[in-house]
Amino acid sequence: MKQFSKKLIAWHQQNGRSGLPWQGNRDPYAVWVSEIMLQQTQVATVLERYPRFMKRFPTVKKLAAADIDEVLAEWAGLGYYSRARNLHACAGQVVEQFSGKFPSDPLLLEQLKGIGRSTAGAIAAFAFHERAPILDANVKRILARIFAVDGALQDKAVNERLWELAEDLLPSKPADMPIYTQALMDFGATWCTSRKPVCFSGERKCPYLKECQANLSDQVLLFPQKKVKAKSPELNCDMLLMRSGNSVLLQKRASKAIWGGLWSLPESPWKPRISAIQVLDINTKDLLAAALPNEKIATLLKSSQKLIRGEQIKHVFTHRRLWMQIWEASLSKPLEFSNTDLKWVELSQLGRYGLPQPIKVLLQQLSLVRGGGLKN
């Protein structure tokens, strides 16, 4: 399809999105942040959070110099927190290895933390007008349909074929790369959508109506093919909401764990959820031992009042569901712990810490009751 890029650019001039805060920006730092934030996050959410993040960390040097807790706190609620950790690490690499300037070569960009081939291509295309392809979920769907690429997207051979197509379809002029790349993203997000593409609804005329192999064979919704997902596992855990005056006990999660690097409540190990019937009571000693291992349980038992069964929170991850049973305990005064990941934090200071969204909501309710400072 020699006219593929020309048709797409012409389509974008009439139907593309405009006015997004990251559009038309040739600053590679701004492009990079927007690309990472848009991964696995709806545009409406990014529209709100992107300007705030850029105001807090306006340059790659500012981001590199920030404390990781500050970055995670700003990222809280966006999910997939490895993105925030990788942003921070990548900023450090750019400052240390490239004197604070992003390289224009996509191969060099790929060597940076958290930047894959498609993101590298987007940065190179938008910021440096490099003829570099992208292949995010939207582009995979477009190409799989137009060229009727058989096989699941997860298959290596299918992925390689799609990359070949993405390379072959690039416009010949480097100056066209920003608008072409944006057009690809917009076309997949607004016209060639997964469930209601315009050709399927008949509301508007697709520019590739006569070339799209999936449309010509009346199989648009069958492309791209996906592997059948296994049922998501369901898990239970108990969480300890321990308070002392206006302070709450938080624990920093391991960097490679789910919610890695965030501050959450001490918890018991996650176990498979066998039944929807929940235990109405729990042995205080057992919970303290499970949630606070290596601590002096006798001292905790002496200081803690009776556990009160709080609310149960359900949280849906991409590949699992977790039920968190909250158990509340009050201490007359904060205890010292041997584990350096445990920390008493005043309610008024919670906004400085990166918290998992369900825990943030829980503590926000507590903060409002106590007059704390945790905000959305």
C-alpha positions in Angstrom: 0.0 0.0 0.0 2.1 2.8 -1.3 -0.5 5.4 -0.4 -1.0 4.2 3.2 0.9 7.0 5.0 -0.6 9.7 2.7 -4.1 8.5 3.3 -3.6 8.4 7.0 -2.1 11.9 7.1 -5.0 13.2 5.1 -7.4 11.4 7.4 -5.8 13.0 10.4 -6.1 16.5 9.0 -9.9 16.0 9.0 -10.5 13.7 11.8 -7.5 13.5 14.1 -7.5 14.5 17.8 -6.2 18.0 18.6 -5.6 20.0 21.7 -4.0 17.3 23.8 -1.4 18.8 26.1 1.4 16.6 24.8 0.7 17.1 21.1 3.0 19.2 18.9 5.7 19.1 21.5 9.3 18.3 20.3 10.8 18.2 23.8 11.8 14.5 24.1 11.3 14.6 27.9 7.7 15.7 27.6 7.1 13.2 24.8 8.6 10.4 26.9 6.5 11.2 30.0 3.3 11.3 27.9 4.1 8.0 26.2 4.8 6.2 29.4 1.8 7.6 31.1 -0.5 6.7 28.2 0.5 3.0 28.5 -2.3 1.1 30.2 -4.1 4.4 31.2 -7.1 6.1 29.6 -6.5 9.4 27.8 -9.1 11.1 30.0 -7.1 10.2 33.1 -3.8 11.3 31.5 -5.3 14.6 30.5 -5.7 15.4 34.2 -2.5 13.9 35.5 0.0 14.7 32.8 0.0 18.5 33.4 0.3 17.9 37.1 3.3 15.6 36.7 5.0 17.9 34.4 4.5 20.9 36.7 6.0 18.8 39.6 8.9 17.5 37.5 9.4 20.0 34.6 12.7 18.6 33.4 14.5 15.3 33.3 17.1 16.6 35.7 14.3 17.6 38.2 12.9 14.1 37.9 16.3 12.4 38.4 17.0 14.5 41.5 13.6 13.8 43.1 13.2 11.1 45.8 11.5 8.0 44.5 8.8 8.3 47.2 8.0 11.7 45.8 7.6 10.3 42.3 5.5 7.4 43.4 3.3 9.8 45.4 2.7 11.8 42.3 2.0 8.6 40.3 -0.5 7.2 42.9 -3.7 6.2 41.3 -2.3 5.7 37.8 -1.5 2.0 38.4 1.3 -0.1 37.0 3.8 1.5 39.3 6.8 -0.1 37.7 6.3 2.7 35.1 7.0 5.3 37.8 10.0 3.5 39.1 11.3 3.1 35.5 10.7 6.8 34.8 12.8 7.7 37.8 15.6 5.3 36.9 15.6 6.3 33.2 15.8 10.0 34.2 18.9 9.1 36.1 20.4 7.3 33.1 19.7 10.2 30.8 21.4 12.6 33.2 24.4 10.4 33.9 25.0 8.9 30.5 23.8 11.6 28.1 24.3 14.8 30.1 20.6 15.3 30.5 19.7 15.1 26.8 17.8 12.2 25.3 19.5 10.5 22.4 17.8 10.7 19.0 18.8 7.2 17.9 15.9 4.7 18.7 18.5 1.9 19.4 20.0 4.1 22.1 16.6 5.0 23.5 15.8 1.3 23.7 18.7 0.8 26.1 17.1 3.1 28.7 15.1 1.7 31.5 11.4 1.1 30.7 11.7 2.2 27.1 10.7 -0.5 24.6 11.0 -0.5 20.9 7.6 1.2 20.3 8.1 3.9 22.8 11.6 4.5 21.5 10.1 4.9 18.0 7.5 7.4 19.3 10.1 9.5 21.0 12.4 9.5 18.0 9.5 10.3 15.6 7.9 13.0 17.6 11.0 14.7 19.0 13.6 14.1 16.3 11.6 13.4 13.1 13.3 10.0 12.8 11.8 7.4 10.5 11.1 5.0 13.3 8.0 2.8 13.6 5.7 2.3 16.5 3.7 -0.8 17.3 1.4 -0.2 20.3 -1.9 -2.1 20.7 -3.8 0.3 18.5 -1.3 0.0 15.6 -1.2 -3.8 15.9 -5.0 -3.9 15.6 -4.9 -1.6 12.5 -2.2 -3.6 10.7 -3.7 -7.0 11.7 -7.0 -6.0 10.1 -5.9 -4.3 7.0 -3.4 -7.0 6.1 -5.4 -9.9 7.7 -2.4 -11.1 9.7 -3.4 -14.5 11.1 -2.3 -15.7 14.6 -2.4 -14.4 18.1 -0.6 -11.1 18.8 1.5 -12.9 21.5 3.1 -15.2 18.9 6.6 -14.2 18.0 6.1 -14.7 14.2 3.0 -12.5 14.2 4.8 -9.8 16.1 7.7 -9.9 13.7 5.4 -9.6 10.7 3.6 -6.6 12.2 7.0 -4.9 12.8 7.9 -5.5 9.2 4.7 -3.9 8.0 5.2 -1.0 10.4 8.6 -0.4 8.9 7.5 -0.7 5.3 4.6 1.7 5.7 6.6 4.7 7.0 6.3 7.9 5.1 9.4 8.7 3.0 9.8 12.2 4.4 11.2 12.5 7.9 9.2 15.8 8.3 6.0 13.8 8.1 6.8 11.5 11.0 5.2 13.4 13.9 1.8 13.8 12.2 1.9 10.2 10.8 2.8 8.7 14.2 0.0 10.7 15.9 -2.4 9.7 13.1 -1.7 6.0 13.7 -2.4 6.4 17.4 -5.6 8.5 16.8 -6.9 6.2 14.0 -6.7 3.2 16.3 -8.1 4.9 19.3 -11.1 6.6 17.6 -11.9 4.8 14.3 -10.4 1.4 14.1 -11.4 0.5 17.7 -11.5 -3.0 19.1 -15.3 -3.4 19.4 -17.0 -0.7 17.3 -14.8 0.3 14.3 -16.4 2.7 12.0 -16.6 0.2 9.1 -18.6 -2.1 11.3 -21.1 0.5 12.3 -21.3 2.2 8.9 -21.4 5.7 10.5 -18.3 7.0 8.7 -16.2 6.0 5.7 -12.9 4.4 6.6 -10.0 5.6 4.2 -9.0 1.9 3.9 -12.4 0.5 3.1 -11.3 -1.0 -0.2 -7.9 -2.2 1.0 -8.7 -3.7 4.4 -8.6 -7.5 4.0 -10.6 -8.0 7.2 -13.3 -5.8 6.0 -13.4 -7.3 2.5 -13.9 -10.8 4.1 -16.4 -9.5 6.6 -14.1 -10.5 9.5 -13.2 -7.2 11.1 -14.0 -8.1 14.6 -12.1 -11.4 14.3 -8.8 -9.5 14.0 -6.5 -9.3 15.7 -6.7 -12.8 17.1 -6.0 -13.2 20.8 -5.2 -16.2 23.0 -7.9 -17.2 25.4 -7.1 -15.8 28.9 -7.1 -18.1 31.9 -9.4 -17.2 34.7 -7.9 -14.7 37.0 -6.9 -16.2 40.4 -8.8 -14.8 43.4 -6.8 -14.2 46.6 -7.4 -13.2 50.2 -5.2 -11.3 52.7 -5.6 -9.6 56.1 -4.4 -6.0 56.5 -3.5 -4.3 59.7 -4.7 -0.8 60.1 -2.7 0.2 63.3 -3.2 3.7 64.6 -1.7 5.7 67.4 -3.2 9.2 67.9 -3.0 10.9 64.5 -0.5 8.5 63.1 -0.9 5.3 61.1 1.6 2.4 60.6 2.8 2.0 57.0 5.1 -0.5 55.4 7.2 0.0 52.3 6.6 -2.8 49.8 9.4 -4.6 48.1 10.4 -3.0 44.8 9.7 -6.1 42.7 6.4 -6.9 44.4 2.9 -5.8 43.3 2.6 -2.1 44.2 6.4 -2.3 44.4 8.0 0.6 46.3 4.7 2.0 47.5 3.7 2.4 51.2 0.8 0.2 52.3 -0.6 -1.4 55.4 1.2 -4.4 57.0 -0.4 -7.5 55.6 -0.5 -11.3 55.9 0.7 -13.4 52.9 -1.8 -13.7 50.1 -3.7 -17.0 50.0 -6.1 -18.5 47.4 -9.7 -17.5 48.0 -11.6 -20.7 48.6 -14.9 -19.4 49.7 -16.8 -16.1 49.7 -17.7 -16.7 53.4 -15.3 -14.7 55.4 -14.0 -15.3 58.9 -15.8 -13.0 61.3 -13.1 -13.1 63.9 -9.4 -13.7 64.0 -6.7 -14.6 66.5 -4.9 -11.3 67.3 -1.6 -13.1 67.9 -1.7 -14.9 64.6 -2.5 -11.8 62.6 0.3 -9.8 64.2 2.7 -12.6 63.6 1.7 -12.8 59.9 1.6 -9.1 59.2 4.6 -8.1 61.4 7.0 -11.0 61.3 10.3 -10.6 63.2 8.7 -8.2 65.6 8.1 -8.7 69.3 4.6 -10.1 69.3 4.4 -10.1 73.1 5.0 -6.3 73.2 2.5 -5.8 70.4 -0.1 -7.8 72.2 0.4 -5.9 75.4 0.1 -2.5 73.6 -2.7 -3.3 71.2 -6.3 -3.2 72.1 -8.7 -5.7 70.7 -8.8 -6.0 66.9 -11.9 -4.5 65.3 -13.0 -6.0 62.0 -13.1 -3.2 59.4 -14.3 -3.2 55.9 -13.4 -5.7 53.2 -11.9 -4.2 50.0 -11.9 -5.9 46.7 -9.3 -4.8 44.2 -9.0 -6.0 40.6 -5.5 -6.3 39.1 -4.9 -7.1 35.5 -4.3 -10.8 36.2 -5.8 -11.4 39.6 -8.4 -10.3 42.2 -7.6 -9.5 45.8 -9.9 -9.3 48.8 -8.3 -7.3 51.6 -9.9 -7.7 55.0 -9.0 -4.7 57.2 -8.4 -5.2 60.9 -8.1 -2.1 63.0 -6.0 -1.7 66.1 -5.2 1.2 68.4 -2.1 1.8 70.4 -1.7 4.3 73.2 1.7 5.3 71.8 3.8 4.5 68.7 6.1 1.5 69.1 9.5 1.2 67.6 10.0 -1.6 65.1 13.2 -3.5 64.0 12.1 -3.6 60.4 13.2 -0.3 58.7 10.4 -0.6 56.2 7.9 0.1 58.9 7.1 3.7 59.7 4.6 5.7 61.6 3.2 8.5 59.5 1.0 11.3 60.6 -2.3 11.6 58.7 -1.4 15.2 57.7 1.7 13.8 55.9 0.2 11.0 54.0 0.1 13.0 50.8 3.9 12.8 50.6 3.8 9.0 50.3 3.0 6.8 47.3 0.0 4.7 48.3 -1.9 2.0 46.4 -5.2 3.4 45.3 -7.5 1.3 47.5 -5.3 2.0 50.5 -5.2 5.7 49.7 -9.0 5.8 49.6 -9.3 3.9 52.9 -6.8 6.3 54.6 -8.4 9.3 52.9 -11.6 8.5 54.8 -9.7 8.2 58.0 -7.8 11.4 57.2 -11.0 13.3 56.6 -12.5 12.0 59.9 -9.3 13.1 61.8 -8.7 16.3 59.8 -5.6 15.0 58.0 -4.0 16.1 54.8 -4.5 13.3 52.3 -6.0 14.7 49.1 -6.9 13.3 45.7 
